[in-house]
Amino acid sequence: MKKLDLANGRFASKLALQLSISSAGKVSVIKVMGNRSDPVNLMRFVGAVGLINNMLNPGQDEKTNLDFLTSLNLMRGDDDPSIGQPVASFNRGGAFACVSMPSEQSTSVGCVVAPRS
């Protein structure tokens, strides 16, 4: 981390959130976009997805949240055979679909979340 100058907070954040609002004024889709080009950006992305999961599932314990994040396979690298393929998982809060691209194409990662109404 120090060699990459990330320990001192010197990195460009590549995290983005986008909310779609229905005609009824409710959040219908949450998009989280990030990057796995460095450990800090990947951690921020995974943390943002975890926060969304916590908001959609109030009262959920930390282990359940971590297990759900693990099921989304957000930390996968190029050696994972499913890289580039979407991973979907559902819980009482909503439907999550996430994808990590192979590095030779892009280090982008993203999730689309459809909250339950």
C-alpha positions, 0 to 999 in steps of 0.5 A: 500500500505504501509503495503505491502511495495509497496508505497516505490517501493519494489515490483517485476514487473511481466509485460512482453511485446512480439512483433511478427514481420511479414515478411514485418517487421511490428508488427503483434501481441503484447502480454502483460502479467502481474499479479494481485497479488498486486495493483501495478502490476495490475496498471502497466498491465492496464497502459501498455494496455492503452499505446498500445491502445494510440499508435494504436489510435493516437489523441484519447482522454483520456476518449475514452481510459479509456472507451475502457480499461473499456470494456476489464474488466481488473480490474475484480476479482474472484467474477466476473462471467466472470473470466477466460473467454476471453474478446474481444474488437475492435477499429480502432487501432486493436483487443484486447483479454484479460483474467484474471485467477481465483486466485485459478489457477493463478493471471496472466492476459494477452492481445493479440493485433492484430494491424490493418494493 
